[in-house]
Amino acid sequence: MEKELIDAISYVSLSKYRQKVLLDLKNSLKIPYSIVKATNIRISHINRTLKGFKEKELVECLNEEVNQGRIYQITSKGKEVLKYIKE
């Protein structure tokens, strides 16, 4: 297993918030508010988590140019990480 994947698995595993957010994005495109409703995590935590995920290439934003209603989807790397995260 490559180091980058191991680091990403560790990064997600260290936080229940990160685990919940990545699992919530597993099957569909989502805006941050939809993630809030599904996970009961505050929007500030969701935004911080999504920013970290983007930096680690676990999710991508499909409409970066808008200020509200940004749509996120999990990347193939994010899906690979999920294989090692317990639901």
C-alpha positions in Angstrom: 0.0 0.0 0.0 1.4 3.4 -0.9 2.2 6.0 1.8 -0.2 8.6 0.5 -3.1 6.2 0.9 -1.9 5.1 4.4 -1.7 8.8 5.4 -5.2 9.5 4.1 -6.6 6.5 6.0 -5.0 7.6 9.1 -6.2 11.2 8.6 -9.8 10.1 8.3 -9.6 7.5 11.0 -8.5 10.0 13.6 -11.8 11.9 13.6 -15.4 10.6 13.9 -16.5 13.8 12.1 -14.2 13.0 9.1 -15.5 9.4 9.0 -19.1 10.5 9.1 -18.7 13.1 6.4 -16.8 10.8 4.0 -19.3 8.0 4.5 -22.2 10.5 3.9 -20.6 11.4 0.5 -20.1 7.8 -0.5 -23.2 7.4 -2.6 -24.2 10.9 -3.8 -23.3 14.4 -4.5 -24.0 16.7 -1.6 -24.0 20.4 -0.6 -22.6 21.1 2.9 -26.0 21.8 4.4 -27.2 18.4 3.3 -24.3 16.8 5.1 -25.2 18.8 8.2 -28.7 17.4 8.1 -27.5 13.8 7.6 -24.8 13.8 10.2 -25.9 16.4 12.8 -22.4 18.0 12.7 -22.2 21.8 12.8 -21.6 23.6 9.5 -18.3 25.0 10.7 -17.0 21.5 11.2 -18.4 20.3 7.9 -16.7 23.2 6.1 -13.3 22.6 7.8 -13.6 18.8 7.1 -14.4 19.4 3.4 -11.5 21.8 3.1 -9.1 19.1 4.5 -10.6 16.5 2.3 -10.0 18.7 -0.8 -6.4 19.2 0.2 -5.9 15.5 0.6 -7.8 14.8 -2.7 -10.5 12.8 -1.0 -13.4 14.9 -2.4 -13.8 17.5 -5.1 -16.0 20.5 -5.5 -17.9 20.5 -8.8 -18.8 24.2 -8.8 -16.0 26.0 -7.0 -17.0 29.4 -8.5 -20.2 29.7 -6.4 -20.3 31.0 -2.9 -23.3 29.0 -1.7 -24.6 25.6 -2.8 -21.2 24.1 -3.6 -21.6 20.5 -4.7 -19.1 17.9 -3.4 -18.4 14.4 -4.5 -16.0 11.7 -3.3 -13.0 10.9 -5.4 -11.7 7.5 -6.3 -9.0 8.0 -3.7 -11.8 8.8 -1.1 -13.6 5.6 -2.1 -10.4 3.7 -1.6 -10.0 5.2 1.9 -13.6 4.2 2.7 -12.7 0.5 2.2 -10.6 0.8 5.4 -13.1 2.8 7.5 -15.7 0.9 9.5 -19.3 2.0 9.1 
